[in-house]
Amino acid sequence: MEKDFSVHPKKTVRSGYEKIATRYASARKPGTEDVELLKMLIDRLTPGDLVIDAGCGSGYPVATLLTESFLVTGVDFAGELLRLAKERAPRAMLVCADITSLPFRNSTFDAVVSYYSIIHIPRDEHEHLLTDFYRILKPGGLVLLCMGAGDLPSDFSNW
């Protein structure tokens, strides 16, 4: 009998990352083309700016690179990934939360960064998520969202 993951997609994603956290973290690399995009954002920010890494995972390489110049808040809902992030990006403030319910005041951050987290959010929540990113962003703030190149309304594969 095939499992129906659509019933609790966030629960499925969280439990999956709790199980594969170490393997997933070891697969992340700093010199990939998608991470190179981060340098374009970094060049547009001022040292000391407040940046949120929404769906920070293990903190590597994105939060780690950002903490070299900025005050970074990493948000993820997988406790095991946040444990790894504490080791890999020790200067980041880490928050265990669902990125669809960000616990921050309006106009807090100079930049919002999210690498491959939105792909795990059910599509009917995207509008609210993006509106919330806008809410926590300071006027004139910047956003970098990496979401992959495929259109995958739901994708449940083994890792």
HUSUL-V691982 format. One record per residue. SS is DSSP state (H for helix, E for strand, - for the rest). OMEGA is omega as a letter, one per 40 degrees, with the letter a starting at -180 (NA if undefined). Layout:
ss->SS omega->OMEGA
ss->SS omega->OMEGA
//
This chain:
ss->- omega->a
ss->- omega->i
ss->- omega->i
ss->- omega->a
ss->H omega->a
ss->H omega->a
ss->H omega->a
ss->H omega->a
ss->H omega->a
ss->H omega->i
ss->H omega->i
ss->H omega->i
ss->H omega->a
ss->H omega->a
ss->H omega->i
ss->H omega->i
ss->H omega->i
ss->H omega->a
ss->H omega->a
ss->H omega->a
ss->H omega->a
ss->H omega->i
ss->H omega->i
ss->H omega->a
ss->H omega->a
ss->H omega->i
ss->H omega->a
ss->- omega->a
ss->- omega->a
ss->- omega->a
ss->- omega->a
ss->- omega->a
ss->H omega->a
ss->H omega->i
ss->H omega->i
ss->H omega->i
ss->H omega->a
ss->H omega->i
ss->H omega->i
ss->H omega->i
ss->H omega->a
ss->H omega->i
ss->H omega->a
ss->H omega->a
ss->- omega->i
ss->- omega->i
ss->- omega->a
ss->- omega->i
ss->- omega->i
ss->E omega->a
ss->E omega->i
ss->E omega->i
ss->E omega->a
ss->E omega->a
ss->- omega->a
ss->- omega->a
ss->- omega->a
ss->- omega->i
ss->- omega->a
ss->- omega->e
ss->- omega->a
ss->H omega->a
ss->H omega->i
ss->H omega->i
ss->H omega->a
ss->H omega->a
ss->- omega->i
ss->- omega->a
ss->- omega->a
ss->- omega->i
ss->E omega->a
ss->E omega->i
ss->E omega->i
ss->E omega->a
ss->E omega->i
ss->E omega->i
ss->- omega->i
ss->- omega->a
ss->H omega->a
ss->H omega->i
ss->H omega->i
ss->H omega->i
ss->H omega->i
ss->H omega->i
ss->H omega->i
ss->H omega->i
ss->H omega->a
ss->H omega->a
ss->- omega->a
ss->- omega->a
ss->- omega->i
ss->- omega->i
ss->E omega->a
ss->E omega->a
ss->E omega->i
ss->E omega->a
ss->- omega->i
ss->- omega->a
ss->- omega->i
ss->- omega->i
ss->- omega->a
ss->- omega->a
ss->- omega->a
ss->- omega->i
ss->- omega->i
ss->- omega->i
ss->- omega->a
ss->- omega->a
ss->E omega->i
ss->E omega->i
ss->E omega->i
ss->E omega->i
ss->E omega->i
ss->E omega->i
ss->E omega->i
ss->- omega->i
ss->- omega->a
ss->H omega->i
ss->H omega->i
ss->H omega->a
ss->- omega->i
ss->- omega->a
ss->H omega->a
ss->H omega->i
ss->H omega->a
ss->H omega->a
ss->H omega->i
ss->H omega->a
ss->H omega->a
ss->H omega->i
ss->H omega->i
ss->H omega->i
ss->H omega->i
ss->H omega->a
ss->H omega->a
ss->H omega->a
ss->E omega->i
ss->E omega->i
ss->E omega->a
ss->E omega->i
ss->E omega->a
ss->E omega->i
ss->E omega->i
ss->E omega->a
ss->E omega->i
ss->E omega->a
ss->- omega->a
ss->- omega->a
ss->- omega->a
ss->- omega->i
ss->- omega->a
ss->- omega->a
ss->- omega->i
ss->- omega->a
ss->- omega->i
ss->- omega->a
ss->- omega->i
ss->- omega->i
ss->- omega->NA
//
